[in-house]
């Protein structure tokens, strides 16, 4: 048995909760300790029960709460060596620092974790697949582009949280400076709704049936637009297996999913 819940998702902060029968993890802690504590309380959990926090990369919307959480609750923090180097200004006790290498799986309690490299403008960014028994959950956001090798790492996920960051027309017509628009659209920026939709169609045809669109930009996207863009792609598929498609909430705790 494994459970999944999106706590916060978006350019303003990200955190995901995963629970098995004996292990509780967070992927990222990009909002305050207080907000994460409140979200976990809604689920009947708490930071006192968290066994580890996986860090995808060092951008503030993924690590904002780390320093306070580690100090108050003594939770081990997992990141790559390069990401720890990029977070050297964070005050985290050495005994709480854990290191992993992409493509080398490791265990936290009864959950197997496999990190994989993703293209983003951070030092050593990663997505994660988490396994418990026969179940697989994948969290993959902050991705500039998707190649076939990366898409295949998400195959056969029972739950997939994947980025659908921006609508291209909304971004281009919006108030962001030209260089920021270029950065978002670059190969180390973020995924547009169209890119995500095309990838999700392939993933659906390869065993992924519960898709959650996440990390939406508040300024350059709309939940309804992200949802409809991917739905349109799914409806062109010849695969007729049932699927679930949803959009992660930005500032509210989503419903818990139990596998």
C-alpha positions in Angstrom: 0.0 0.0 0.0 1.3 3.5 -0.9 -0.4 6.8 -0.7 0.2 10.0 -2.6 -0.9 13.6 -2.0 0.1 16.9 -3.6 0.4 19.5 -0.8 1.5 22.5 -2.9 2.3 22.9 -6.6 3.3 25.9 -8.7 6.0 28.4 -9.3 5.3 29.8 -5.8 6.1 26.6 -4.0 6.1 22.8 -4.3 5.8 19.9 -1.9 4.5 16.3 -2.3 3.6 13.7 0.3 4.1 10.0 -0.1 3.3 7.4 2.5 3.6 3.6 2.7 2.7 1.3 5.6 5.8 2.3 7.5 7.5 5.2 5.7 6.5 8.8 5.1 8.4 11.1 2.7 8.2 14.6 1.2 9.4 15.4 -2.3 10.6 19.0 -1.9 9.6 21.6 0.7 9.3 24.8 -1.3 6.9 26.6 1.1 7.3 27.5 4.8 7.5 25.0 7.6 4.2 26.4 8.9 2.4 25.7 5.7 3.7 22.2 5.3 2.8 21.4 8.9 -0.7 22.7 8.4 -1.1 20.6 5.2 0.1 17.4 6.9 -2.2 18.1 9.8 -5.1 18.0 7.3 -4.0 14.6 6.3 -3.7 13.3 9.8 0.1 13.3 9.6 2.8 15.6 10.9 6.4 16.6 10.3 7.3 14.6 13.4 6.5 11.4 11.4 8.4 12.3 8.2 11.4 9.9 7.5 13.1 12.0 4.8 12.8 14.9 2.4 13.9 14.4 -1.2 15.2 17.6 -2.9 14.9 17.8 -6.7 17.0 21.0 -7.1 18.1 24.1 -5.2 15.5 26.7 -6.5 13.7 28.4 -3.7 10.2 27.1 -4.7 11.5 23.7 -3.9 13.6 24.3 -0.7 12.1 27.3 1.1 11.1 25.3 4.2 14.2 23.1 4.4 16.3 25.1 6.9 13.5 25.5 9.5 12.1 22.0 9.1 15.5 20.3 9.5 16.3 22.4 12.6 13.0 21.9 14.3 12.3 18.3 13.4 15.7 16.7 12.6 14.5 15.2 9.4 17.1 13.8 7.0 17.4 15.8 3.7 18.4 13.9 0.5 20.1 15.6 -2.4 22.9 15.1 -4.8 26.4 16.3 -4.0 26.2 19.1 -6.6 22.8 20.2 -5.2 24.2 20.3 -1.7 27.1 22.4 -2.9 24.6 24.8 -4.5 22.7 24.9 -1.2 25.8 25.6 0.9 24.3 28.7 2.5 21.5 26.6 4.0 22.0 25.9 7.6 21.4 22.2 7.8 23.3 20.0 10.3 25.8 17.7 8.6 24.3 14.6 10.3 21.0 15.3 8.5 22.6 15.6 5.1 22.1 12.5 2.9 23.5 12.1 -0.6 22.2 10.2 -3.6 23.4 9.6 -7.2 21.0 9.8 -10.1 20.2 6.4 -11.6 21.4 4.6 -8.5 18.4 3.4 -6.4 18.3 3.5 -2.6 15.9 2.7 0.2 14.2 4.9 2.7 12.3 2.6 4.9 10.2 0.3 2.6 10.2 2.8 -0.3 12.7 2.4 -3.1 13.8 5.7 -4.6 15.3 6.1 -8.1 16.3 9.7 -9.0 16.8 10.6 -12.7 18.4 13.6 -14.2 16.2 16.2 -15.9 17.0 19.3 -18.1 16.5 22.4 -16.1 18.7 25.5 -15.3 19.8 24.2 -11.9 23.0 22.6 -10.8 22.0 18.9 -10.8 18.2 18.7 -11.1 16.3 15.4 -10.7 12.9 13.8 -10.9 12.0 10.8 -8.8 10.3 7.5 -9.2 9.3 5.8 -5.9 8.5 2.1 -5.6 6.6 0.1 -3.0 5.8 -3.4 -3.9 4.5 -3.4 -7.4 3.4 0.3 -7.3 5.3 3.2 -8.9 4.9 6.9 -8.3 6.8 9.4 -10.4 7.3 13.1 -9.7 8.8 15.1 -12.6 8.6 18.9 -12.8 10.9 21.7 -13.8 11.8 20.2 -17.2 13.0 22.2 -20.1 12.3 19.5 -22.7 11.4 15.8 -22.9 13.4 13.4 -25.0 12.5 9.7 -25.5 14.9 8.5 -22.8 13.4 10.7 -20.2 9.8 9.9 -21.1 10.6 6.2 -20.8 11.7 6.6 -17.2 8.1 7.6 -16.5 6.5 4.5 -18.2 4.3 2.3 -16.1 3.9 4.8 -13.3 0.7 4.2 -11.3 0.7 7.9 -10.5 2.5 10.6 -12.5 2.9 14.2 -11.3 4.2 16.0 -14.4 4.8 19.7 -15.1 2.5 21.7 -17.3 4.0 25.1 -16.6 2.9 27.6 -19.2 0.6 28.3 -22.1 2.8 29.7 -24.9 0.5 32.4 -26.1 -0.2 33.6 -22.5 3.5 33.7 -21.8 4.3 35.7 -25.0 1.6 38.2 -24.4 2.2 38.5 -20.7 4.2 41.0 -18.6 7.4 39.0 -18.1 10.7 40.6 -19.4 11.9 39.2 -22.8 14.9 37.4 -21.3 12.7 35.6 -18.7 10.3 34.5 -21.4 13.3 33.1 -23.3 14.6 31.3 -20.2 11.1 29.7 -19.6 10.9 28.5 -23.2 14.5 27.2 -23.3 15.6 23.6 -23.3 16.5 24.1 -19.6 13.3 26.0 -18.7 9.9 24.6 -18.3 7.3 22.5 -20.2 4.5 24.1 -22.0 1.0 22.7 -22.0 1.5 21.5 -25.6 4.7 19.7 -24.8 3.2 18.0 -21.8 0.1 17.0 -23.7 2.1 15.2 -26.4 4.2 13.4 -23.8 1.3 12.4 -21.7 -0.4 10.8 -24.7 2.7 8.5 -25.1 2.9 7.8 -21.4 -0.8 6.9 -21.3 -0.1 4.4 -24.2 2.6 2.9 -22.0 0.9 2.2 -18.8 0.4 5.6 -17.1 -3.3 6.0 -16.3 -3.4 8.5 -13.4 -1.9 11.8 -14.6 -1.7 14.9 -12.4 -0.6 18.2 -14.1 1.5 20.3 -11.8 3.8 23.3 -11.4 1.5 25.6 -13.3 2.6 29.2 -13.6 0.2 31.6 -11.9 0.9 34.3 -14.5 1.3 32.3 -17.7 -1.3 29.5 -17.4 -4.8 28.5 -16.3 -5.8 25.2 -14.8 -8.6 24.7 -17.3 -6.3 25.4 -20.2 -3.6 23.0 -19.1 -6.3 20.3 -18.5 -8.0 20.8 -21.8 -4.7 20.8 -23.8 -3.7 17.4 -22.4 -7.2 16.0 -22.6 -7.3 16.9 -26.3 -4.1 14.9 -26.9 -5.4 11.9 -24.9 -8.6 11.8 -26.9 -6.6 11.3 -30.1 -5.1 8.1 -28.7 -6.1 4.7 -30.0 -5.7 3.3 -26.5 -9.0 2.9 -24.8 -8.0 2.1 -21.3 -9.6 4.2 -18.5 -7.5 7.2 -17.3 -7.6 9.9 -14.6 -6.5 13.4 -15.5 -6.4 16.2 -12.9 -4.6 19.5 -12.2 -2.7 19.8 -8.9 -4.0 22.6 -6.7 -1.6 25.5 -6.1 -2.4 26.4 -2.4 -4.7 23.7 -1.2 -4.1 20.1 -0.2 -5.3 17.7 -2.9 -7.2 14.5 -2.1 -5.1 11.6 -1.0 -4.7 8.8 -3.6 -4.3 5.3 -2.3 -2.8 2.5 -4.4 
